Amino acid sequence: MKILAAALLGLLFGAGLLLSGMTDPARVIGFLDVAGAWNPALALVMGSAVVVALPAFAFVRRTGKSIPGEPVRLPNRFNLTPALVLGAAIFGVGWGLVGLCPGPSLVVLSLSPIHVGVFVAALIVGLWIGGQVIAADPNDVTILHGTEDIIV
Amino acid sequence: MSVVVPAMLENGFLQSALGGVLIGGAAAGLLLINGRIAGISGLLTGAISPKPQAFQWAFLLGLLAAGAIAGLSGRTASVALAAQTLPILAAAGLLVGFGACLGGGCTSGHGVCGLANLSLRSLVATVTFMTTAGLTVFVTRHLPGARGALKLAGLE
């Protein structure tokens, strides 16, 4: 049942990305291009998504549990590290280069299998290399992330 | 209203806001039902790890299905995708993947879930990647030498 729910939620998430414009790199670049023909519409994607998700996170922070009653561990919220900033900075360069981030790339994979296929393959390699770098110094894992759920 | 609504549709404001509602609703659902964070790079890392979990693949297959269904109903890929060279796409994918791993999340994990969780880490990450993404667009779109340098490097 929970697996089916996850599949339907993935479908909903993907539909949201398609509707929002996040799956069109031209729109994404237009949003990031403050010095050009700036279209701020995509700020509303993050804005409304955060507002809708806020109560769910507040509920889980308060109760420590999901609705089925299982314990939920949320990622560390306050542990600022060099890796966080460096990683986010590198991520942003890649995002700005073509206007694709991981979620939208998976959504449009079937629509542009060759171009997006290359991006997704490289994305997976990049995630793997990052995992190797972190694993090379296990002591840093807690410093970098604070929890075993390495990626939020 | 009769003037405002078409103008908002034309610029994509309504679609963006409504799309965000669906994204936030899905993230809330995954947290409340499965107790997990809808960070796509994290789900992807888990799905290809030696110990993948069924919910990770289910959610990711849902994402893939959304695009496939849209394709069946006539949606085509943005022309902006075909305009990119494969080396640039590969470089961008590597940077996005490596950065998301090192930074502990991507647009969905930090930008949606983390901010909704009132996480300082995610706020710092989101401001950082928005800034470097904006700078990257500025350099590649507005500095005349940048395109030439990419061509020289064999990336364009």
Chai-1 contact restraints between the chains, C-beta under 6 A:
chainA,res_idxA,chainB,res_idxB,connection_type,confidence,min_distance_angstrom,max_distance_angstrom,comment,restraint_id
A,K2,B,N34,contact,1.0,0.0,6.0,A-B,restraint_1
A,I3,B,A54,contact,1.0,0.0,6.0,A-B,restraint_2
A,I3,B,F55,contact,1.0,0.0,6.0,A-B,restraint_3
A,I3,B,A58,contact,1.0,0.0,6.0,A-B,restraint_4
A,A5,B,I33,contact,1.0,0.0,6.0,A-B,restraint_5
A,A6,B,N34,contact,1.0,0.0,6.0,A-B,restraint_6
A,A6,B,F55,contact,1.0,0.0,6.0,A-B,restraint_7
A,A6,B,A58,contact,1.0,0.0,6.0,A-B,restraint_8
A,A6,B,F59,contact,1.0,0.0,6.0,A-B,restraint_9
A,A7,B,A58,contact,1.0,0.0,6.0,A-B,restraint_10
A,A7,B,G62,contact,1.0,0.0,6.0,A-B,restraint_11
A,L9,B,A26,contact,1.0,0.0,6.0,A-B,restraint_12
A,L9,B,G29,contact,1.0,0.0,6.0,A-B,restraint_13
A,L9,B,L30,contact,1.0,0.0,6.0,A-B,restraint_14
A,G10,B,F59,contact,1.0,0.0,6.0,A-B,restraint_15
A,G10,B,G62,contact,1.0,0.0,6.0,A-B,restraint_16
A,G10,B,L63,contact,1.0,0.0,6.0,A-B,restraint_17
A,L11,B,G62,contact,1.0,0.0,6.0,A-B,restraint_18
A,L11,B,A65,contact,1.0,0.0,6.0,A-B,restraint_19
A,L11,B,A66,contact,1.0,0.0,6.0,A-B,restraint_20
A,L12,B,L22,contact,1.0,0.0,6.0,A-B,restraint_21
A,L12,B,A26,contact,1.0,0.0,6.0,A-B,restraint_22
A,F13,B,I23,contact,1.0,0.0,6.0,A-B,restraint_23
A,F13,B,A26,contact,1.0,0.0,6.0,A-B,restraint_24
A,G14,B,L63,contact,1.0,0.0,6.0,A-B,restraint_25
A,G14,B,A66,contact,1.0,0.0,6.0,A-B,restraint_26
A,A15,B,L22,contact,1.0,0.0,6.0,A-B,restraint_27
A,A15,B,A66,contact,1.0,0.0,6.0,A-B,restraint_28
A,G16,B,G19,contact,1.0,0.0,6.0,A-B,restraint_29
A,G16,B,L22,contact,1.0,0.0,6.0,A-B,restraint_30
A,G16,B,I23,contact,1.0,0.0,6.0,A-B,restraint_31
A,L18,B,A70,contact,1.0,0.0,6.0,A-B,restraint_32
A,L19,B,Q15,contact,1.0,0.0,6.0,A-B,restraint_33
A,L19,B,L18,contact,1.0,0.0,6.0,A-B,restraint_34
A,L19,B,G19,contact,1.0,0.0,6.0,A-B,restraint_35
A,S20,B,S16,contact,1.0,0.0,6.0,A-B,restraint_36
A,S20,B,G19,contact,1.0,0.0,6.0,A-B,restraint_37
A,S20,B,G20,contact,1.0,0.0,6.0,A-B,restraint_38
A,G21,B,G12,contact,1.0,0.0,6.0,A-B,restraint_39
A,G21,B,S16,contact,1.0,0.0,6.0,A-B,restraint_40
A,D24,B,S78,contact,1.0,0.0,6.0,A-B,restraint_41
A,P25,B,S78,contact,1.0,0.0,6.0,A-B,restraint_42
A,P25,B,A80,contact,1.0,0.0,6.0,A-B,restraint_43
A,A26,B,S78,contact,1.0,0.0,6.0,A-B,restraint_44
A,A26,B,A80,contact,1.0,0.0,6.0,A-B,restraint_45
A,I29,B,V137,contact,1.0,0.0,6.0,A-B,restraint_46
A,L32,B,A133,contact,1.0,0.0,6.0,A-B,restraint_47
A,L32,B,G134,contact,1.0,0.0,6.0,A-B,restraint_48
A,L32,B,V137,contact,1.0,0.0,6.0,A-B,restraint_49
A,D33,B,V137,contact,1.0,0.0,6.0,A-B,restraint_50
A,D33,B,R141,contact,1.0,0.0,6.0,A-B,restraint_51
A,V34,B,G134,contact,1.0,0.0,6.0,A-B,restraint_52
A,A35,B,F138,contact,1.0,0.0,6.0,A-B,restraint_53
A,A35,B,H142,contact,1.0,0.0,6.0,A-B,restraint_54
A,A41,B,N11,contact,1.0,0.0,6.0,A-B,restraint_55
A,A41,B,G12,contact,1.0,0.0,6.0,A-B,restraint_56
A,A41,B,F13,contact,1.0,0.0,6.0,A-B,restraint_57
A,A41,B,S16,contact,1.0,0.0,6.0,A-B,restraint_58
A,L42,B,S16,contact,1.0,0.0,6.0,A-B,restraint_59
A,L44,B,S16,contact,1.0,0.0,6.0,A-B,restraint_60
A,L44,B,A17,contact,1.0,0.0,6.0,A-B,restraint_61
A,L44,B,G20,contact,1.0,0.0,6.0,A-B,restraint_62
A,V45,B,S16,contact,1.0,0.0,6.0,A-B,restraint_63
A,V45,B,G19,contact,1.0,0.0,6.0,A-B,restraint_64
A,V45,B,G20,contact,1.0,0.0,6.0,A-B,restraint_65
A,M46,B,G111,contact,1.0,0.0,6.0,A-B,restraint_66
A,S48,B,A17,contact,1.0,0.0,6.0,A-B,restraint_67
A,S48,B,G20,contact,1.0,0.0,6.0,A-B,restraint_68
A,S48,B,V21,contact,1.0,0.0,6.0,A-B,restraint_69
A,A49,B,G20,contact,1.0,0.0,6.0,A-B,restraint_70
A,A49,B,I23,contact,1.0,0.0,6.0,A-B,restraint_71
A,A49,B,G24,contact,1.0,0.0,6.0,A-B,restraint_72
A,A49,B,V112,contact,1.0,0.0,6.0,A-B,restraint_73
A,V50,B,L115,contact,1.0,0.0,6.0,A-B,restraint_74
A,V50,B,A116,contact,1.0,0.0,6.0,A-B,restraint_75
A,V52,B,V21,contact,1.0,0.0,6.0,A-B,restraint_76
A,V52,B,G24,contact,1.0,0.0,6.0,A-B,restraint_77
A,V52,B,G25,contact,1.0,0.0,6.0,A-B,restraint_78
A,A53,B,G24,contact,1.0,0.0,6.0,A-B,restraint_79
A,A53,B,A27,contact,1.0,0.0,6.0,A-B,restraint_80
A,A53,B,A28,contact,1.0,0.0,6.0,A-B,restraint_81
A,A53,B,A116,contact,1.0,0.0,6.0,A-B,restraint_82
A,L54,B,A116,contact,1.0,0.0,6.0,A-B,restraint_83
A,A56,B,A28,contact,1.0,0.0,6.0,A-B,restraint_84
A,A56,B,L31,contact,1.0,0.0,6.0,A-B,restraint_85
A,A56,B,L32,contact,1.0,0.0,6.0,A-B,restraint_86
A,F57,B,A116,contact,1.0,0.0,6.0,A-B,restraint_87
A,F57,B,N117,contact,1.0,0.0,6.0,A-B,restraint_88
A,V60,B,L31,contact,1.0,0.0,6.0,A-B,restraint_89
A,S66,B,L32,contact,1.0,0.0,6.0,A-B,restraint_90
A,S66,B,G35,contact,1.0,0.0,6.0,A-B,restraint_91
A,I67,B,L32,contact,1.0,0.0,6.0,A-B,restraint_92
A,E70,B,G35,contact,1.0,0.0,6.0,A-B,restraint_93
A,V72,B,G35,contact,1.0,0.0,6.0,A-B,restraint_94
A,R77,B,S119,contact,1.0,0.0,6.0,A-B,restraint_95
A,R77,B,L120,contact,1.0,0.0,6.0,A-B,restraint_96
A,R77,B,R121,contact,1.0,0.0,6.0,A-B,restraint_97
A,F78,B,L120,contact,1.0,0.0,6.0,A-B,restraint_98
A,L80,B,V124,contact,1.0,0.0,6.0,A-B,restraint_99
A,A83,B,L102,contact,1.0,0.0,6.0,A-B,restraint_100
A,L84,B,G103,contact,1.0,0.0,6.0,A-B,restraint_101
A,L84,B,R121,contact,1.0,0.0,6.0,A-B,restraint_102
A,L84,B,A125,contact,1.0,0.0,6.0,A-B,restraint_103
A,V85,B,T128,contact,1.0,0.0,6.0,A-B,restraint_104
A,G87,B,G99,contact,1.0,0.0,6.0,A-B,restraint_105
A,G87,B,L102,contact,1.0,0.0,6.0,A-B,restraint_106
A,G87,B,G103,contact,1.0,0.0,6.0,A-B,restraint_107
A,A88,B,G103,contact,1.0,0.0,6.0,A-B,restraint_108
A,A88,B,A125,contact,1.0,0.0,6.0,A-B,restraint_109
A,A88,B,T128,contact,1.0,0.0,6.0,A-B,restraint_110
A,A88,B,F129,contact,1.0,0.0,6.0,A-B,restraint_111
A,A89,B,T128,contact,1.0,0.0,6.0,A-B,restraint_112
A,A89,B,T132,contact,1.0,0.0,6.0,A-B,restraint_113
A,I90,B,L95,contact,1.0,0.0,6.0,A-B,restraint_114
A,I90,B,G99,contact,1.0,0.0,6.0,A-B,restraint_115
A,F91,B,V96,contact,1.0,0.0,6.0,A-B,restraint_116
A,F91,B,G99,contact,1.0,0.0,6.0,A-B,restraint_117
A,F91,B,A100,contact,1.0,0.0,6.0,A-B,restraint_118
A,F91,B,G103,contact,1.0,0.0,6.0,A-B,restraint_119
A,F91,B,F129,contact,1.0,0.0,6.0,A-B,restraint_120
A,G92,B,F129,contact,1.0,0.0,6.0,A-B,restraint_121
A,G92,B,T132,contact,1.0,0.0,6.0,A-B,restraint_122
A,G92,B,A133,contact,1.0,0.0,6.0,A-B,restraint_123
A,V93,B,L95,contact,1.0,0.0,6.0,A-B,restraint_124
A,V93,B,T132,contact,1.0,0.0,6.0,A-B,restraint_125
A,V93,B,T136,contact,1.0,0.0,6.0,A-B,restraint_126
A,G94,B,A92,contact,1.0,0.0,6.0,A-B,restraint_127
A,G94,B,L95,contact,1.0,0.0,6.0,A-B,restraint_128
A,G94,B,V96,contact,1.0,0.0,6.0,A-B,restraint_129
A,W95,B,A133,contact,1.0,0.0,6.0,A-B,restraint_130
A,G96,B,A133,contact,1.0,0.0,6.0,A-B,restraint_131
A,G96,B,T136,contact,1.0,0.0,6.0,A-B,restraint_132
A,G96,B,V137,contact,1.0,0.0,6.0,A-B,restraint_133
A,L97,B,A92,contact,1.0,0.0,6.0,A-B,restraint_134
A,L97,B,T136,contact,1.0,0.0,6.0,A-B,restraint_135
A,V98,B,Q84,contact,1.0,0.0,6.0,A-B,restraint_136
A,V98,B,L89,contact,1.0,0.0,6.0,A-B,restraint_137
A,V98,B,A92,contact,1.0,0.0,6.0,A-B,restraint_138
A,C101,B,C106,contact,1.0,0.0,6.0,A-B,restraint_139
A,C101,B,T107,contact,1.0,0.0,6.0,A-B,restraint_140
A,P102,B,I40,contact,1.0,0.0,6.0,A-B,restraint_141
A,P102,B,S41,contact,1.0,0.0,6.0,A-B,restraint_142
A,P102,B,C106,contact,1.0,0.0,6.0,A-B,restraint_143
A,G103,B,I40,contact,1.0,0.0,6.0,A-B,restraint_144
A,G103,B,S108,contact,1.0,0.0,6.0,A-B,restraint_145
A,L106,B,L63,contact,1.0,0.0,6.0,A-B,restraint_146
A,L106,B,L64,contact,1.0,0.0,6.0,A-B,restraint_147
A,V107,B,L63,contact,1.0,0.0,6.0,A-B,restraint_148
A,V107,B,A66,contact,1.0,0.0,6.0,A-B,restraint_149
A,V107,B,G67,contact,1.0,0.0,6.0,A-B,restraint_150
A,V108,B,G67,contact,1.0,0.0,6.0,A-B,restraint_151
A,V108,B,A77,contact,1.0,0.0,6.0,A-B,restraint_152
A,S110,B,G67,contact,1.0,0.0,6.0,A-B,restraint_153
A,S110,B,A68,contact,1.0,0.0,6.0,A-B,restraint_154
A,S110,B,G71,contact,1.0,0.0,6.0,A-B,restraint_155
A,L111,B,G67,contact,1.0,0.0,6.0,A-B,restraint_156
A,L111,B,G71,contact,1.0,0.0,6.0,A-B,restraint_157
A,L111,B,A77,contact,1.0,0.0,6.0,A-B,restraint_158
A,S112,B,A77,contact,1.0,0.0,6.0,A-B,restraint_159
A,S112,B,L81,contact,1.0,0.0,6.0,A-B,restraint_160
A,H115,B,L81,contact,1.0,0.0,6.0,A-B,restraint_161
A,H115,B,L89,contact,1.0,0.0,6.0,A-B,restraint_162
A,V118,B,L86,contact,1.0,0.0,6.0,A-B,restraint_163
A,V118,B,L89,contact,1.0,0.0,6.0,A-B,restraint_164
A,V118,B,A90,contact,1.0,0.0,6.0,A-B,restraint_165
A,F119,B,L89,contact,1.0,0.0,6.0,A-B,restraint_166
A,F119,B,G93,contact,1.0,0.0,6.0,A-B,restraint_167
A,A122,B,A90,contact,1.0,0.0,6.0,A-B,restraint_168
A,A122,B,G93,contact,1.0,0.0,6.0,A-B,restraint_169
A,A122,B,L94,contact,1.0,0.0,6.0,A-B,restraint_170
A,L123,B,G93,contact,1.0,0.0,6.0,A-B,restraint_171
A,L123,B,V96,contact,1.0,0.0,6.0,A-B,restraint_172
A,L123,B,G97,contact,1.0,0.0,6.0,A-B,restraint_173
A,G126,B,L94,contact,1.0,0.0,6.0,A-B,restraint_174
A,G126,B,G97,contact,1.0,0.0,6.0,A-B,restraint_175
A,G126,B,F98,contact,1.0,0.0,6.0,A-B,restraint_176
A,L127,B,T45,contact,1.0,0.0,6.0,A-B,restraint_177
A,L127,B,G97,contact,1.0,0.0,6.0,A-B,restraint_178
A,L127,B,C101,contact,1.0,0.0,6.0,A-B,restraint_179
A,I129,B,F98,contact,1.0,0.0,6.0,A-B,restraint_180
A,G130,B,F98,contact,1.0,0.0,6.0,A-B,restraint_181
A,G130,B,C101,contact,1.0,0.0,6.0,A-B,restraint_182
A,G130,B,L102,contact,1.0,0.0,6.0,A-B,restraint_183
A,G131,B,C101,contact,1.0,0.0,6.0,A-B,restraint_184
A,H145,B,G104,contact,1.0,0.0,6.0,A-B,restraint_185
A,I151,B,G39,contact,1.0,0.0,6.0,A-B,restraint_186
A,I151,B,S41,contact,1.0,0.0,6.0,A-B,restraint_187
A,I151,B,G42,contact,1.0,0.0,6.0,A-B,restraint_188
A,I151,B,T45,contact,1.0,0.0,6.0,A-B,restraint_189
A,I151,B,G104,contact,1.0,0.0,6.0,A-B,restraint_190
A,I151,B,G105,contact,1.0,0.0,6.0,A-B,restraint_191
A,V152,B,I37,contact,1.0,0.0,6.0,A-B,restraint_192
A,V152,B,G39,contact,1.0,0.0,6.0,A-B,restraint_193
A,V152,B,G42,contact,1.0,0.0,6.0,A-B,restraint_194
A,V152,B,G104,contact,1.0,0.0,6.0,A-B,restraint_195
A,V152,B,G105,contact,1.0,0.0,6.0,A-B,restraint_196
A,V152,B,G109,contact,1.0,0.0,6.0,A-B,restraint_197
A,V152,B,G114,contact,1.0,0.0,6.0,A-B,restraint_198
